[in-house]
Amino acid sequence: MRQVKGTMLVNIVKGIRANKSGVYDKIIDADDKVEIAQKILNGAWYPFNTYKNCANAVAQVEAKGNMEIVKNWGRDTGEIIMKTIYKSAIAVGNPEKAWASIHRLFKLWFNFGQVIGEFVSDTEIHISFNGFDTDFETFYYIALGWFESFFELILDKKVESKFLTRSWEGDHETKFSISWS
């Protein structure tokens, strides 16, 4: 069974709980409601499908499908997580060393799949996912924002990003570029 750590789910559930309109009662199924009714613990494992369904619901309701807003959620969450829980993974000024820690962190957050980084130059990395959910557009925007934040913390400079391929649109994988000067 594919699972995700509570670290990845907790803020999504907070967003759902904060909305008192009842809209989520209509779009979140019964199994997911049972999962998110409990206290979400950062270190506990939860069903990946609950994470996916809830993230998609929040993107639909709160961001109204605007993926730039979703990407910014990834940026904000990435910065908070990396400055608090995983601050030892930030190797300031050394993107290669910092990237090595990402493989370890990804395995802490997901019990399946792999994130792959290929430095194509001294100022650019291509990031792709192997064995992950190919149609989870919301996740890829969250991840793009998260990696933007991660590299900005490491490099102490602004980065640029763009999707190179999009699996949810039919490409064989999702890959994006993070670059800096």
Contact map, one row per residue, 1 for C-alpha under 8 A:
1110000000000000000000000000000000000000000000100000000000000000000000000000000000000000000000000000000000000000000000000000000000000000000000000000000000000000000000000000000000000
1111000000000000000000000000000000000000000000111000000000000000000000000000000000000000000000000000000000000111000000000000000000000000000000000000000000000000000000000000000000000
1111100000000000000000000000000000000000000011111000000000000000000000000000000000000000000000000000000000000111000000000000000000000000000000000000000000000000000000000000000000000
0111110110000000000000000000000000000000000011110010000000000000000000000000000000000000000000000000000000001110000000000000000000000000000000000000000000000000000000000000000000000
0011111110000000000000000000000000000000011111000000000000000000000000000000000000000000000000000000000000011100000000000000000000000000000000000000000000000000000000000000000000000
0001111111000000000000000000000000000001111111000000000000000000000000000000000000000000000000000000000000001000000000000000000000000000000000000000000000000000000000000000000000000
0000111111100000000000000000000000000000111000000000000000000000000000000000000000000000000000000000000000001000000000000000000000000000000000000000000000000000000000000000000000000
0001111111110000000000000000000000000000010000000010000000000000000000000000000000000000000000000000000000001000000000000000000000000000000000000000000000000000000000000000000000000
0001111111111000000000000000000000000001000000000010000000000000000000000000000000000000000000000000000000000000000000000000000000000000000000000000000000000000000000000000000000000
0000011111111100000000000000000000000001110000000000000000000000000000000000000000000000000000000000000000000000000000000000000000000000000000000000000000000000000000000000000000000
0000001111111110000000000000000000000000000000000000000000000000000000000000000000000000000000000000000000000000000000000000000000000000000000000000000000000000000000000000000000000
0000000111111111000000000000000000000000000000000000011001000000000000000000000000000000000000000000000000000000000000000000000000000000000000000000000000000000000000000000000000000
0000000011111111100000000000000000010001000000000000010000000000000000000000000000000000000000000000000000000000000000000000000000000000000000000000000000000000000000000000000000000
0000000001111111110000000000000000000000000000000000000000000000000000000000000000000000000000000000000000000000000000000000000000000000000000000000000000000000000000000000000000000
0000000000111111111000000000000000000000000000000000000001000000000000000000000000000000000000000000000000000000000000000000000000000000000000000000000000000000000000000000000000000
0000000000011111111000010000000000000000000000000000010001000000000000000000000000000000000000000000000000000000000000000000000000000000000000000000000000000000000000000000000000000
0000000000001111111100000000000000000000000000000000000000000000000000000000000000000000000000000000000000000000000000000000000000000000000000000000000000000000000000000000000000000
0000000000000111111100000000000000000000000000000000000000000000000000000000000000000000000000000000000000000000000000000000000000000000000000000000000000000000000000000000000000000
0000000000000011111111100000000000000000000000000000000000000000000000000000000000000000000000000000000000000000000000000000000000000000000000000000000000000000000000000000000000000
0000000000000000111111100000000000000000000000000000000000000000000000000000000000000000000000000000000000000000000000000000000000000000000000000000000000000000000000000000000000000
0000000000000000001111110000000000000000000000000000000000000000000000000000000000000000000000000000000000000000000000000000000000000000000000000000000000000000000000000000000000000
0000000000000000001111111100000000000000000000000000000000000000000000000000000000000000000000000000000000000000000000000000000000000000000000000000000000000000000000000000000000000
0000000000000000001111111110000000000000000000000000000000001000000000000000000000000000000000000000000000000000000000000000000000000000000000000000000000000000000000000000000000000
0000000000000001000011111111000000000000000000000000000010000000000000000000000000000000000000000000000000000000000000000000000000000000000000000000000000000000000000000000000000000
0000000000000000000001111111100000000000000000000000000000000000000000000000000000000000000000000000000000000000000000000000000000000000000000000000000000000000000000000000000000000
0000000000000000000001111111100000000000000000000000000000000000000000000000000000000000000000000000000000000000000000000000000000000000000000000000000000000000000000000000000000000
0000000000000000000000111111100000000000000000000000000010000000000000000000000000000000000000000000000000000000000000000000000000000000000000000000000000000000000000000000000000000
0000000000000000000000011111110110000000000000000000110010000000000000000000000000000000000000000000000000000000000000000000000000000000000000000000000000000000000000000000000000000
0000000000000000000000001111111110000000000000000000000000000000000000000000000000000000000000000000000000000000000000000000000000000000000000000000000000000000000000000000000000000
0000000000000000000000000001111111000000000000000000000000000000000000000000000000000000000000000000000000000000000000000000000000000000000000000000000000000000000000000000000000000
0000000000000000000000000000111111100000000000000100000000000000000000000000000000000000000000000000000000000000000000000000000000000000000000000000000000000000000000000000000000000
0000000000000000000000000001111111110000000000000100110000000000000000000000000000000000000000000000000000000000000000000000000000000000000000000000000000000000000000000000000000000
0000000000000000000000000001111111111000000000000000000000000000000000000000000000000000000000000000000000000000000000000000000000000000000000000000000000000000000000000000000000000
0000000000000000000000000000011111111100000000000000000000000000000000000000000000000000000000000000000000000000000000000000000000000000000000000000000000000000000000000000000000000
0000000000000000000000000000001111111100000001000100000000000000000000000000000000000000000000000000000000000000000000000000000000000000000000000000000000000000000000000000000000000
0000000000001000000000000000000111111111000000000000000000000000000000000000000000000000000000000000000000000000000000000000000000000000000000000000000000000000000000000000000000000
0000000000000000000000000000000011111110000000000000000000000000000000000000000000000000000000000000000000000000000000000000000000000000000000000000000000000000000000000000000000000
0000000000000000000000000000000001111111000000000000000000000000000000000000000000000000000000000000000000000000000000000000000000000000000000000000000000000000000000000000000000000
0000000000000000000000000000000000011111100000000000000000000000000000000000000000000000000000000000000000000000000000000000000000000000000000000000000000000000000000000000000000000
0000010011001000000000000000000000010111110100000000000000000000000000000000000000000000000000000000000000000000000000000000000000000000000000000000000000000000000000000000000000000
0000011001000000000000000000000000000011111100000000000000000000000000000000000000000000000000000000000000000000000000000000000000000000000000000000000000000000000000000000000000000
0000111101000000000000000000000000000001111100000000000000000000000000000000000000000000000000000000000000000000000000000000000000000000000000000000000000000000000000000000000000000
0000111000000000000000000000000000000000111110000000000000000000000000000000000000000000000000000000000000000000000000000000000000000000000000000000000000000000000000000000000000000
0000110000000000000000000000000000000001111111000000000000000000000000000000000000000000000000000000000000000000000000000000000000000000000000000000000000000000000000000000000000000
0011110000000000000000000000000000000000001111100000000000000000000000000000000000000000000000000000000000000000000000000000000000000000000000000000000000000000000000000000000000000
0011110000000000000000000000000000100000000111110110000000000000000000000000000000000000000000000000000000000000000000000000000000000000000000000000000000000000000000000000000000000
1111000000000000000000000000000000000000000011111110000000000000000000000000000000000000000000000000000000000000000000000000000000000000000000000000000000000000000000000000000000000
0111000000000000000000000000000000000000000001111111000000000000000000000000000000000000000000000000000000000000000000000000000000000000000000000000000000000000000000000000000000000
0110000000000000000000000000000000000000000000111111100000000000000000000000000000000000000000000000000000000000000000000000000000000000000000000000000000000000000000000000000000000
0000000000000000000000000000001100100000000001111111110000000000000000000000000000000000000000000000000000000000000000000000000000000000000000000000000000000000000000000000000000000
0001000110000000000000000000000000000000000001111111111000000000000000000000000000000000000000000000000000000000000000000000000000000000000000000000000000000000000000000000000000000
0000000000000000000000000000000000000000000000011111111100000000000000000000000000000000000000000000000000000000000000000000000000000001001000000000000000000000000000000000000000000
0000000000000000000000000001000100000000000000001111111110000000000000000000000000000000000000000000000000000000000000000000000000000000000000000000000000000000000000000000000000000
0000000000011001000000000001000100000000000000000111111111000000000000000000000000000000000000000000000000000000000000000000000000000000000000000000000000000000000000000000000000000
0000000000010000000000000000000000000000000000000011111111100000000000000000000000000000000000000000000000000000000000000000000000000000011000000000000000000000000000000000000000000
0000000000000000000000000000000000000000000000000001111111110000000000000000000000000000000000000000000000000000000000000000000000000000010000000000000000000000000000000000000000000
0000000000000000000000010011000000000000000000000000111111111000000000000000000000000000000000000000000000000000000000000000000000000000000000000000000000000000000000000000000000000
0000000000010011000000000000000000000000000000000000011111111110000000000000000000000000000000000000000000000000000000000000000000000000000000000000000000000000000000000000000000000
0000000000000000000000000000000000000000000000000000001111111111111001000000000000000000000000000000000000000000000000000000000000000000010000000000000000000000000000000000000000000
0000000000000000000000000000000000000000000000000000000111111111100000000000000000000000000000000000000000000000000000000000000000000000000000000000000000000000000000000000000000000
0000000000000000000000100000000000000000000000000000000011111111100000000000000000000000000000000000000000000000000000000000000000000000000000000000000000000000000000000000000000000
0000000000000000000000000000000000000000000000000000000001111111000000000000000000000000000000000000000000000000000000000000000000000000000000000000000000000000000000000000000000000
0000000000000000000000000000000000000000000000000000000001111111111011000000000000000000000000000000000000000000000000000000000000000000000000000000000000000000000000000000000000000
0000000000000000000000000000000000000000000000000000000000111111110000000000000000000000000000000000000000000000000000000000000000000000000000000000000000000000000000000000000000000
0000000000000000000000000000000000000000000000000000000000111011111000000000000000000000000000000000000000000000000000000000000000000000000000000000000000000000000000000000000000000
0000000000000000000000000000000000000000000000000000000000100011111111000000000000000000000000000000000000000000000000000000000000000000000000000000000000000000000000000000000000000
0000000000000000000000000000000000000000000000000000000000100010111111100000000000000000000000000000000000000000000000000000000000000000010010000000000000000000000000000000000000000
0000000000000000000000000000000000000000000000000000000000000000011111110000000000000000000000000000000000000000000000000000000000000000000010000000000000000000000000000000000000000
0000000000000000000000000000000000000000000000000000000000000010011111111000000000000000000000000000000000000000000000000000000000000000000000000000000000000000000000000000000000000
0000000000000000000000000000000000000000000000000000000000100010011111111100000000000000000000000000000000000000000000000000000000000000010011000000000000000000000000000000000000000
0000000000000000000000000000000000000000000000000000000000000000001111111110000000000000000000000000000000000000000000000000000000000000000011111100000000000000000000000000000000000
0000000000000000000000000000000000000000000000000000000000000000000111111111000000000000000000000000000000000000000000000000000000000000000001001000000000000000000000000000000000000
0000000000000000000000000000000000000000000000000000000000000000000011111111100000000000000000000000000000000000000000000000000000000000000001001000000000000000000000000000000000000
0000000000000000000000000000000000000000000000000000000000000000000001111111110000000000000000000000000000000000000000000000000000000000000011111100000000000000000000000000000000000
0000000000000000000000000000000000000000000000000000000000000000000000111111111000000000000000000000000000000000000000000000000000000000000001011111100000000000000000000000000000000
0000000000000000000000000000000000000000000000000000000000000000000000011111111100000000000000000000000000000000000000000000000000000000000000001100100000000000000000000000000000000
0000000000000000000000000000000000000000000000000000000000000000000000001111111110000000000000000000000000000000000000000000000000000000000000000100000000000000000000000000000000000
0000000000000000000000000000000000000000000000000000000000000000000000000111111111000000000000000000000000000000000000000000000000000000000000001110110000000000000000000000000000000
0000000000000000000000000000000000000000000000000000000000000000000000000011111111100000000000000000000000000000000000000000000000000000000000000100110010000000000000000000000000000
0000000000000000000000000000000000000000000000000000000000000000000000000001111111110000000000000000000000000000000000000000000000000000000000000000000000000000000000000000000000000
0000000000000000000000000000000000000000000000000000000000000000000000000000111111111110000000000000000000000000000000000000000000000000000000000000000000000000000000000000000000000
0000000000000000000000000000000000000000000000000000000000000000000000000000011111111110110000000000000000000000000000000000000000000000000000000000010000000000000000000000000000000
0000000000000000000000000000000000000000000000000000000000000000000000000000001111111110000000000000000000000000000000000000000000000000000000000000000000000000000000000000000000000
0000000000000000000000000000000000000000000000000000000000000000000000000000000111111110000000000000000000000000000000000000000000000000000000000000000000000000000000000000000000000
0000000000000000000000000000000000000000000000000000000000000000000000000000000011111110000000000000000000000000000000000000000000000000000000000000000000000000000000000000000000000
0000000000000000000000000000000000000000000000000000000000000000000000000000000011111111110000000000000000000000000000000000000000000000000000000000000000000000000000000000000000000
0000000000000000000000000000000000000000000000000000000000000000000000000000000011111111110000000000000000000000000000000000000000000000000000000000000000000000000000000000000000000
0000000000000000000000000000000000000000000000000000000000000000000000000000000000000111111000000000000000000000000000000000000000000000000000000000000000000000000000000000000000000
0000000000000000000000000000000000000000000000000000000000000000000000000000000001000111111000000100110000000000000000000000000000000000000000000000000000000000000000000000000000000
0000000000000000000000000000000000000000000000000000000000000000000000000000000001000111111100000100000000000000000000000000000000000000000000000000010011000000000000000000000000000
0000000000000000000000000000000000000000000000000000000000000000000000000000000000000001111111101100000000000000000000000000000000000000000000000000000001000000000000000000000000000
0000000000000000000000000000000000000000000000000000000000000000000000000000000000000000011111100100000000000000000000000000000000000000000000000000000011110000000000000000000000000
0000000000000000000000000000000000000000000000000000000000000000000000000000000000000000001111100000000000000000000000000000000000000000000000000000000001110000000000000000000000000
0000000000000000000000000000000000000000000000000000000000000000000000000000000000000000001111111100000000000000000000000000000000000000000000000000000001100000000000000000000000000
0000000000000000000000000000000000000000000000000000000000000000000000000000000000000000001111111110000000000000000000000000000000000000000000000000001001100000000000000000000000000
0000000000000000000000000000000000000000000000000000000000000000000000000000000000000000000001111111000000000000000000000000000000000000000000000000000000000000000000000000000000000
0000000000000000000000000000000000000000000000000000000000000000000000000000000000000000001001111111100000000000000000000000000000000000000000000000000000000000000000000000000000000
0000000000000000000000000000000000000000000000000000000000000000000000000000000000000000111101111111110000000000000000000000000000000000000000000000000001000000000000000000000000000
0000000000000000000000000000000000000000000000000000000000000000000000000000000000000000000000111111111000000000000010000000000000000000000000000000000000000000000000000000000000000
0000000000000000000000000000000000000000000000000000000000000000000000000000000000000000000000011111111100000000000000000000000000000000000000000000000000000000000000000000000000000
0000000000000000000000000000000000000000000000000000000000000000000000000000000000000000100000001111111110000000000000000000000000000000000000000000000000000000000000000000000000000
0000000000000000000000000000000000000000000000000000000000000000000000000000000000000000100000000111111111000000001000000000000000000000000000000000000000000000000000000000000000000
0000000000000000000000000000000000000000000000000000000000000000000000000000000000000000000000000011111111100000011100000000000000000000000000000000000000000000000000000000000000000
0000000000000000000000000000000000000000000000000000000000000000000000000000000000000000000000000001111111110000000000000000000000000000000000000000000000000000000000000000000000000
0000000000000000000000000000000000000000000000000000000000000000000000000000000000000000000000000000111111111000000000000000000000000000000000000000000000000000000000000000000000000
0000000000000000000000000000000000000000000000000000000000000000000000000000000000000000000000000000011111111100011000000000000000000000000000000000000000000000000000000000000000000
0000000000000000000000000000000000000000000000000000000000000000000000000000000000000000000000000000001111111111010000000000000000000000000000000000000000000000000000000000000000000
0000100000000000000000000000000000000000000000000000000000000000000000000000000000000000000000000000000111111110000000000000000000000000000000000000000000000000000000000000000000000
0001111100000000000000000000000000000000000000000000000000000000000000000000000000000000000000000000000011111110000000000000000000000000000000000000000000000000000000000000000000000
0111100000000000000000000000000000000000000000000000000000000000000000000000000000000000000000000000000001111111100000000000000000000000000000000000000000000000000000000000000000000
0111000000000000000000000000000000000000000000000000000000000000000000000000000000000000000000000000000000111111100000000000000000000000000000000000000000000000000000000000000000000
0110000000000000000000000000000000000000000000000000000000000000000000000000000000000000000000000000000000100111110000000000000000110000000000000000000000000000000000000000000000000
0000000000000000000000000000000000000000000000000000000000000000000000000000000000000000000000000000000000000111111000000000000011110000000000000000000000000000000000000000000000000
0000000000000000000000000000000000000000000000000000000000000000000000000000000000000000000000000000001001100001111100000000000011110000000000000000000000000000000000000000000000000
0000000000000000000000000000000000000000000000000000000000000000000000000000000000000000000000000000011001000000111110000000001111000000000000000000000000000000000000000000000000000
0000000000000000000000000000000000000000000000000000000000000000000000000000000000000000000000000000001000000000011111000000001111000000000000000000000000000000000000000000000000000
0000000000000000000000000000000000000000000000000000000000000000000000000000000000000000000000000010000000000000001111100000111100000000000000000000000000000000000000000000000000000
0000000000000000000000000000000000000000000000000000000000000000000000000000000000000000000000000000000000000000000111110000111000000000000000000000000000000000000000000000000000000
0000000000000000000000000000000000000000000000000000000000000000000000000000000000000000000000000000000000000000000011111111110000000000000000000000000000000000000000000000000000000
0000000000000000000000000000000000000000000000000000000000000000000000000000000000000000000000000000000000000000000001111111110000000000000000000000000000000000000000000000000000000
0000000000000000000000000000000000000000000000000000000000000000000000000000000000000000000000000000000000000000000000111111100000000000000000000000000000000000000000000000000000000
0000000000000000000000000000000000000000000000000000000000000000000000000000000000000000000000000000000000000000000000111111000000000000000000000000000000000000000000000000000000000
0000000000000000000000000000000000000000000000000000000000000000000000000000000000000000000000000000000000000000000000111111100000000000000000000000000000000000000000000000000000111
0000000000000000000000000000000000000000000000000000000000000000000000000000000000000000000000000000000000000000000000111111110000000000000000000000000000000000000000000000000011110
0000000000000000000000000000000000000000000000000000000000000000000000000000000000000000000000000000000000000000000011111011111000000000000000000000000000000000000000000000000011100
0000000000000000000000000000000000000000000000000000000000000000000000000000000000000000000000000000000000000000000011110001111100000000000000000000000000000000000000000000001111000
0000000000000000000000000000000000000000000000000000000000000000000000000000000000000000000000000000000000000000001111000000111110000000000000000000000000000000000000000000001111000
0000000000000000000000000000000000000000000000000000000000000000000000000000000000000000000000000000000000000000001110000000011111000000000000000000000000000000000000000000111100000
0000000000000000000000000000000000000000000000000000000000000000000000000000000000000000000000000000000000000000111100000000001111110000000000000000000000000000000000000000111000000
0000000000000000000000000000000000000000000000000000000000000000000000000000000000000000000000000000000000000000111100000000000111110000000000000000000000000000000000000000100000000
0000000000000000000000000000000000000000000000000000000000000000000000000000000000000000000000000000000000000001110000000000000011111000000000000000000000000000000000000000000000000
0000000000000000000000000000000000000000000000000000000000000000000000000000000000000000000000000000000000000001110000000000000011111100000000000000000000000000000000000000000000000
0000000000000000000000000000000000000000000000000000000000000000000000000000000000000000000000000000000000000000000000000000000000111111000000000000000000000000000000000000000000000
0000000000000000000000000000000000000000000000000000000000000000000000000000000000000000000000000000000000000000000000000000000000011111100000000000000000000000000000110000110000000
0000000000000000000000000000000000000000000000000000000000000000000000000000000000000000000000000000000000000000000000000000000000001111100000000000000000000000000000111000000000000
0000000000000000000000000000000000000000000000000001000000000000000000000000000000000000000000000000000000000000000000000000000000001111111100000000000000000000000000010000000000000
0000000000000000000000000000000000000000000000000000000000000000000000000000000000000000000000000000000000000000000000000000000000000111111110000000000000000000000000010000000000000
0000000000000000000000000000000000000000000000000000001100100000001001000000000000000000000000000000000000000000000000000000000000000001111111000000000000000000000000000000000000000
0000000000000000000000000000000000000000000000000001001000000000000000000000000000000000000000000000000000000000000000000000000000000001111111100000000000000000000000000000000000000
0000000000000000000000000000000000000000000000000000000000000000000000000000000000000000000000000000000000000000000000000000000000000001111111110000000000000000000000000000010000000
0000000000000000000000000000000000000000000000000000000000000000001101100100000000000000000000000000000000000000000000000000000000000000111111111000000000000000000000000000000000000
0000000000000000000000000000000000000000000000000000000000000000000001111110000000000000000000000000000000000000000000000000000000000000011111111100000000000000000000000000000000000
0000000000000000000000000000000000000000000000000000000000000000000000100100000000000000000000000000000000000000000000000000000000000000001111111110000000000000000000000000000000000
0000000000000000000000000000000000000000000000000000000000000000000000100110000000000000000000000000000000000000000000000000000000000000000111111111000000000000100000000000000100000
0000000000000000000000000000000000000000000000000000000000000000000000111111010000000000000000000000000000000000000000000000000000000000000011111111100000000000000000000000000000000
0000000000000000000000000000000000000000000000000000000000000000000000100111111000000000000000000000000000000000000000000000000000000000000001111111110000000000000000000000000000000
0000000000000000000000000000000000000000000000000000000000000000000000000010010000000000000000000000000000000000000000000000000000000000000000111111111000000000000000000000000001000
0000000000000000000000000000000000000000000000000000000000000000000000000010000000000000000000000000000000000000000000000000000000000000000000011111111100000011100000000000000001000
0000000000000000000000000000000000000000000000000000000000000000000000000011011000000000000000000000000000000000000000000000000000000000000000001111111110000000000000000000000000000
0000000000000000000000000000000000000000000000000000000000000000000000000000011001000000010000000000000000000000000000000000000000000000000000000111111111000000000000000000000000000
0000000000000000000000000000000000000000000000000000000000000000000000000000000000000000000000100000000000000000000000000000000000000000000000000011111111110010000000000000000000000
0000000000000000000000000000000000000000000000000000000000000000000000000000000000000000000000000000000000000000000000000000000000000000000000000001111111111110000000000000000000000
0000000000000000000000000000000000000000000000000000000000000000000000000000001000000000010100000000000000000000000000000000000000000000000000000000111111111000000000000000000000000
0000000000000000000000000000000000000000000000000000000000000000000000000000000000000000011111100100000000000000000000000000000000000000000000000000011111110000000000000000000000000
0000000000000000000000000000000000000000000000000000000000000000000000000000000000000000000111100000000000000000000000000000000000000000000000000000001111111000000000000000000000000
0000000000000000000000000000000000000000000000000000000000000000000000000000000000000000000110000000000000000000000000000000000000000000000000000000001111111100000000000000000000000
0000000000000000000000000000000000000000000000000000000000000000000000000000000000000000000000000000000000000000000000000000000000000000000000000000000110111110000000000000000000010
0000000000000000000000000000000000000000000000000000000000000000000000000000000000000000000000000000000000000000000000000000000000000000000000000000000100011111000000000000000000010
0000000000000000000000000000000000000000000000000000000000000000000000000000000000000000000000000000000000000000000000000000000000000000000000000001001100001111100000000000000001111
0000000000000000000000000000000000000000000000000000000000000000000000000000000000000000000000000000000000000000000000000000000000000000000000000001000000000111110000000000000011110
0000000000000000000000000000000000000000000000000000000000000000000000000000000000000000000000000000000000000000000000000000000000000000000000010001000000000011111000000000000111100
0000000000000000000000000000000000000000000000000000000000000000000000000000000000000000000000000000000000000000000000000000000000000000000000000000000000000001111100000000000111000
0000000000000000000000000000000000000000000000000000000000000000000000000000000000000000000000000000000000000000000000000000000000000000000000000000000000000000111111000000011110000
0000000000000000000000000000000000000000000000000000000000000000000000000000000000000000000000000000000000000000000000000000000000000000000000000000000000000000011111000000011110000
0000000000000000000000000000000000000000000000000000000000000000000000000000000000000000000000000000000000000000000000000000000000000000000000000000000000000000001111100010111100000
0000000000000000000000000000000000000000000000000000000000000000000000000000000000000000000000000000000000000000000000000000000000000000000000000000000000000000001111111111111000000
0000000000000000000000000000000000000000000000000000000000000000000000000000000000000000000000000000000000000000000000000000000000000110000000000000000000000000000011111111110000000
0000000000000000000000000000000000000000000000000000000000000000000000000000000000000000000000000000000000000000000000000000000000000111100000000000000000000000000001111110010000000
0000000000000000000000000000000000000000000000000000000000000000000000000000000000000000000000000000000000000000000000000000000000000010000000000000000000000000000001111110000000000
0000000000000000000000000000000000000000000000000000000000000000000000000000000000000000000000000000000000000000000000000000000000000000000000000000000000000000000001111111000000000
0000000000000000000000000000000000000000000000000000000000000000000000000000000000000000000000000000000000000000000000000000000000000000000000000000000000000000000011111111110000000
0000000000000000000000000000000000000000000000000000000000000000000000000000000000000000000000000000000000000000000000000000000000000000000000000000000000000000000001100111110000000
0000000000000000000000000000000000000000000000000000000000000000000000000000000000000000000000000000000000000000000000000000000111000100000000000000000000000000000011100011111000000
0000000000000000000000000000000000000000000000000000000000000000000000000000000000000000000000000000000000000000000000000000000110000100000100000000000000000000001111110011111100000
0000000000000000000000000000000000000000000000000000000000000000000000000000000000000000000000000000000000000000000000000000011110000000000000000000000000000000001111000000111110000
0000000000000000000000000000000000000000000000000000000000000000000000000000000000000000000000000000000000000000000000000000011100000000000000010000000000000000111110000000011111000
0000000000000000000000000000000000000000000000000000000000000000000000000000000000000000000000000000000000000000000000000001111000000000000000000000000000000001111100000000001111100
0000000000000000000000000000000000000000000000000000000000000000000000000000000000000000000000000000000000000000000000000001111000000000000000000011000000000011110000000000000111110
0000000000000000000000000000000000000000000000000000000000000000000000000000000000000000000000000000000000000000000000000011100000000000000000000000000000000011100000000000000011111
0000000000000000000000000000000000000000000000000000000000000000000000000000000000000000000000000000000000000000000000000011000000000000000000000000000000001111000000000000000001111
0000000000000000000000000000000000000000000000000000000000000000000000000000000000000000000000000000000000000000000000000010000000000000000000000000000000000010000000000000000000111
